[in-house]
Amino acid sequence: MKLEIKIPSVGESVTRGIISSWLKKDGESVEEGGDLLELETDKATVTVPAPATGVVSISVAAGTEVAIGQVIGSIDTEAKAAAAPTPAPVARPAPAPAPKPAEKPAAAPAAAAAAPPPPKPAASPGATAAPAAVPAVLEAGGAPATRESMSSLRKRIAQRLLEAQHATASLTTFNEVNMQNVMDLRSRYREEFERRHGVKLGFMSFFVKACCRALAEFPVVNARIDGDEIVSYHTYDIGVAVSTDRGLVVPVVRNADRLSIAELEAAIADLAARARDRRILPDELAGGTFSITNGGVFGSLLSTPLLNYPQSAILGMHSIQRRPVVEDGNNGESVIVRPMMYVALTYDHRLIDGREAVSFLKRVKELVEDPWRILIEA
């Protein structure tokens, strides 16, 4: 029985994609649910599983643009993959007798004309060819360079960034957060937290919770402009930027305000892992109301994040550095070294005024610096 392989639906808004690679060759066996091919859309690269167990027959080559529902091959559920033929033993000629010392060796016969090499078998549609070298070209001024086509995902990222720059009046405000209390809390409960919940206790969950609280107090930050109307969201669906080998994607944690710290850490870890493994679904990248990006994981000390359009605001986290700060104590002011993080809020000034943006960021700072407020929801 042959079962058709069709391009599955990977999101409501996705109608087409490109087969970036077949993970099984033509005539190779596959298990049901095993990785079959990679489909690249304008939102993500998705690994498509095999719909059944059997032998793969490929009819559409890698690199081809396809539509959702299109038949691209079949799986023979009754056939078995052909075993590789066992090479026949090569007969070795008997060694020629050594010439006698008094005799000269006989002249060697003229070499026979070499037979033409056998033709190479045609590559099957699913075969993975060795990458061809990109030819070098001379750019203006005679500098050697190479050119290659952008992937669909990279094109979409470029388009969205350009939209964010052209369609909004973006502005960035900054503050800094004393991370001492969060770091102390993590150090004290890290092992027990991981043992109980099976996930690591990071910093992102505290910022997500703090942002949800601040968004509730400043709802305009959780809104967007649509033409001449303001769309105000009543849920807190937080996008968390994830760097992958094919570009930056922003999976969305739905109803983040309803999740505990442990649930947030698990959700973020799951989305990030599947995004990097190309198993994230396009619908999981859509519909966020606010985003957070952490350039600190790459060592960034300060930056101005770009809006995740059409959202109206994004929080940028940065690396933690020990810096001297002035604190009030029982004996008056004193200078002490603390782990500090610069944070940035980029916002659409068409909708959000400076007072609201600065107040929002100040509230996030206050909550993260006093994490027990987050935990007891005070």
C-alpha positions in Angstrom: 0.0 0.0 0.0 1.3 3.4 -1.0 0.5 6.4 1.2 0.9 9.9 -0.3 3.2 12.3 1.4 1.6 15.7 1.5 2.8 19.1 2.8 1.0 19.4 6.1 -0.6 22.6 7.5 1.9 24.3 9.8 -0.1 27.3 10.7 -3.2 29.2 9.7 -1.4 32.0 8.0 1.1 29.7 6.0 0.0 28.6 2.5 3.4 27.9 0.9 6.9 26.8 1.7 10.1 25.5 0.3 11.5 22.0 0.8 14.9 22.9 2.2 16.1 19.4 2.5 15.0 15.7 2.5 16.2 13.9 5.6 15.6 10.5 3.9 16.8 9.4 0.5 14.7 8.0 -2.3 14.2 4.3 -1.6 15.3 4.6 2.1 13.2 3.2 5.0 11.6 5.6 7.5 9.7 5.0 10.7 6.4 6.6 11.4 7.0 9.9 13.2 10.6 9.9 12.1 12.2 13.0 10.6 11.3 13.1 6.9 12.0 16.5 5.5 12.6 20.2 6.4 10.0 22.7 5.2 11.1 26.4 5.2 8.4 29.0 5.5 8.6 32.8 5.8 8.2 32.3 9.6 10.2 29.3 10.6 11.9 26.1 9.4 9.8 23.1 10.4 10.8 19.4 10.5 8.0 17.3 9.0 7.6 13.8 10.4 6.8 10.7 8.3 3.1 9.8 8.2 3.8 6.0 8.2 6.5 3.4 8.3 7.8 2.2 5.0 10.0 3.0 2.0 10.2 6.6 0.8 9.6 7.5 -2.9 10.4 11.2 -3.6 8.7 13.0 -6.5 9.6 16.7 -5.6 13.2 17.7 -5.2 14.7 19.7 -2.4 14.7 23.5 -3.1 11.2 23.4 -4.7 8.5 25.8 -3.6 5.4 23.8 -2.6 1.8 24.5 -1.5 0.2 23.2 1.7 -1.5 19.9 0.8 0.6 19.3 -2.2 1.7 15.7 -2.9 5.5 15.4 -2.9 6.0 11.7 -2.8 4.8 8.5 -1.2 5.6 5.8 1.4 5.2 2.1 0.5 4.1 0.6 3.7 4.7 -3.0 2.5 8.0 -2.6 0.7 11.4 -3.0 2.3 14.4 -0.9 1.4 16.7 -2.7 -1.0 19.8 -3.9 0.7 23.1 -2.7 -0.6 24.6 -5.3 -2.9 27.5 -7.3 -1.5 30.6 -6.6 -3.7 31.9 -9.7 -5.5 35.4 -10.8 -4.5 38.0 -9.4 -6.8 40.2 -12.2 -8.5 43.8 -11.5 -8.1 46.2 -12.7 -10.9 48.9 -15.1 -10.1 52.3 -13.4 -9.7 54.6 -13.7 -12.7 57.8 -15.8 -12.2 60.9 -13.8 -11.5 63.3 -13.7 -14.4 66.5 -15.6 -14.2 69.6 -13.6 -13.4 71.2 -14.4 -16.8 68.2 -13.5 -18.8 66.7 -10.1 -19.4 63.1 -9.8 -18.5 60.7 -9.9 -21.3 59.4 -6.6 -22.6 56.1 -5.7 -21.0 53.1 -5.8 -23.4 51.7 -2.5 -24.5 49.1 -1.2 -22.1 45.6 -1.9 -23.2 43.4 1.1 -24.0 41.6 2.3 -20.9 37.9 1.5 -21.0 35.6 4.6 -20.4 34.4 4.9 -16.8 30.8 3.8 -16.2 28.3 6.6 -16.3 27.3 8.0 -12.9 23.8 7.2 -11.8 21.4 10.1 -12.0 20.8 11.7 -8.6 17.4 11.0 -7.1 15.2 13.9 -6.1 16.0 13.3 -2.5 19.7 13.0 -2.8 21.8 15.5 -1.0 24.5 16.8 -3.4 27.7 18.3 -2.1 27.3 22.0 -1.8 28.6 23.8 -5.0 31.2 26.4 -4.5 29.6 29.9 -4.8 31.5 31.6 -7.6 33.4 34.7 -6.7 32.5 38.0 -8.4 34.2 41.3 -8.5 32.2 44.0 -6.8 32.6 47.8 -7.3 36.2 48.7 -6.9 37.4 45.2 -7.9 36.9 43.6 -4.4 36.3 39.8 -4.7 33.0 38.7 -3.1 30.3 36.0 -3.3 26.6 36.3 -3.8 23.8 33.8 -2.8 20.1 34.0 -2.4 18.5 34.9 0.9 16.4 32.2 2.6 12.7 32.7 3.0 13.1 33.1 6.7 15.9 35.7 6.3 13.8 37.6 3.8 10.9 37.7 6.2 13.1 38.9 9.1 14.5 41.7 6.9 11.0 42.7 5.8 9.7 42.8 9.4 12.7 44.9 10.6 12.2 47.3 7.8 8.4 47.6 8.6 9.3 48.3 12.2 11.6 51.1 11.1 9.3 52.7 8.6 5.9 52.1 10.1 6.5 53.3 13.7 8.0 56.3 15.5 10.3 54.3 17.8 12.1 55.7 20.8 14.1 54.0 23.5 14.4 54.7 27.2 16.9 53.1 29.6 17.2 52.2 33.2 19.4 49.8 35.3 18.5 47.0 37.6 20.3 45.8 40.7 20.2 42.0 40.2 21.6 41.2 43.7 18.3 39.9 45.2 17.4 37.8 42.2 20.9 36.3 42.1 20.8 35.5 45.8 17.4 33.9 45.5 18.6 31.8 42.5 21.7 30.7 44.4 19.8 29.7 47.4 17.0 27.7 45.7 18.5 26.7 42.3 19.2 23.0 43.1 15.9 22.4 44.9 14.0 24.2 42.2 15.6 22.1 39.4 15.1 18.9 41.4 11.4 19.6 42.0 10.4 21.1 38.7 13.0 19.5 36.3 14.0 22.9 34.8 16.7 25.4 35.6 15.8 28.7 37.3 16.9 31.5 35.0 16.4 35.3 34.9 13.9 35.4 32.0 11.0 34.2 34.1 11.4 37.0 36.6 11.4 39.6 33.8 8.4 38.0 32.1 6.4 38.1 35.4 7.6 41.7 36.1 6.5 42.8 32.6 3.1 41.2 32.9 2.5 43.1 36.2 3.7 46.3 34.6 1.6 45.8 31.5 -1.5 45.4 33.7 -0.6 48.8 35.3 0.2 50.5 32.0 -2.1 48.8 29.4 -1.2 51.1 26.6 2.1 49.3 26.4 0.2 46.1 25.7 -1.7 47.7 22.7 -1.0 48.5 19.1 -2.1 50.8 16.3 -4.2 49.4 13.4 -4.9 52.1 10.9 -6.8 54.8 12.8 -7.7 52.5 15.7 -6.0 51.3 18.9 -6.2 47.6 19.6 -5.9 46.9 23.3 -5.2 43.3 24.3 -6.7 41.7 27.4 -4.2 38.9 27.5 -0.4 38.9 28.1 1.2 36.9 25.4 4.9 37.5 25.7 7.3 36.9 22.9 10.8 35.7 23.9 13.5 36.2 21.3 15.5 33.1 20.4 18.7 33.0 18.3 18.8 30.1 15.9 21.3 29.1 13.1 18.9 30.6 10.6 18.1 33.9 12.3 16.2 35.4 15.2 12.7 34.0 15.9 10.3 35.1 18.7 8.1 32.3 20.1 5.2 33.4 22.1 4.4 32.3 25.7 0.6 32.5 25.8 -1.2 33.9 28.9 2.2 34.3 30.6 0.6 36.1 33.6 -1.2 32.9 34.6 1.9 30.8 34.7 4.1 30.2 37.8 7.9 30.8 37.7 8.4 27.1 37.1 5.8 26.9 34.3 7.3 29.9 32.6 10.8 28.4 32.7 9.5 25.1 31.3 7.5 26.9 28.5 10.5 29.1 27.6 12.9 26.2 27.5 10.5 24.1 25.4 9.9 26.9 22.8 13.6 27.8 22.6 14.7 24.1 22.1 12.1 23.5 19.4 12.9 26.7 17.7 16.6 25.7 17.5 15.7 22.1 16.4 13.4 23.5 13.7 10.3 22.0 15.3 8.5 25.3 16.2 5.2 25.8 14.5 4.6 29.2 12.7 1.4 29.7 14.9 3.7 29.7 17.9 5.5 32.7 16.5 2.4 34.8 15.9 0.0 36.8 18.0 2.4 38.2 20.7 1.4 41.4 22.5 4.8 42.3 23.9 8.3 41.0 23.5 11.6 40.6 25.4 15.0 40.1 23.9 18.2 39.3 25.9 21.3 40.6 24.1 23.2 39.9 27.3 23.7 36.2 26.4 26.0 37.4 23.7 27.8 40.0 26.0 25.9 43.1 24.9 26.2 45.8 27.6 23.6 48.2 26.1 21.5 48.3 22.9 18.3 49.7 21.4 16.1 46.7 20.4 13.9 47.0 17.4 10.2 46.6 17.7 8.6 43.3 16.9 6.1 44.9 14.6 3.1 45.3 14.9 3.7 45.3 18.6 4.3 48.7 20.2 7.0 47.9 22.7 9.9 45.5 23.4 12.1 45.1 26.5 15.9 44.6 26.0 17.9 42.8 28.7 21.7 43.0 28.7 24.7 41.4 30.4 25.2 41.7 34.1 28.3 43.5 35.3 29.5 44.4 38.7 29.6 48.2 39.1 29.8 50.6 42.1 26.5 52.0 43.1 25.4 54.3 45.9 23.0 52.8 48.4 21.3 54.2 51.5 22.1 52.3 54.7 21.8 52.7 58.5 24.9 54.8 58.5 23.9 57.0 55.5 25.0 56.6 51.9 27.7 54.2 50.9 29.3 53.0 47.7 29.1 49.3 47.2 29.7 47.0 44.2 26.6 45.3 42.9 25.6 43.1 39.9 23.9 45.6 37.6 22.0 45.2 34.3 21.0 47.9 31.9 17.5 47.5 30.5 16.0 49.2 27.5 12.4 49.8 26.4 11.9 50.6 22.8 8.3 51.9 22.2 6.1 53.3 19.5 5.8 57.0 20.4 2.7 57.4 18.2 0.8 55.4 20.9 2.9 55.5 24.0 4.0 58.7 25.7 7.3 59.1 27.4 5.7 59.3 30.8 4.1 55.9 30.4 7.2 54.3 28.9 9.5 55.5 31.6 7.0 54.6 34.3 6.6 51.1 32.8 10.3 50.5 32.8 10.7 51.9 36.3 8.0 49.4 37.5 9.8 46.5 35.9 13.0 47.6 37.6 11.2 47.8 41.0 9.7 44.3 40.7 12.9 42.6 39.6 14.9 44.3 42.3 12.3 42.9 44.9 11.6 39.5 43.4 9.6 38.3 46.5 6.9 40.7 45.4 6.7 38.7 42.2 6.5 35.4 44.0 3.8 36.4 46.4 2.1 38.7 43.9 2.2 41.7 46.2 
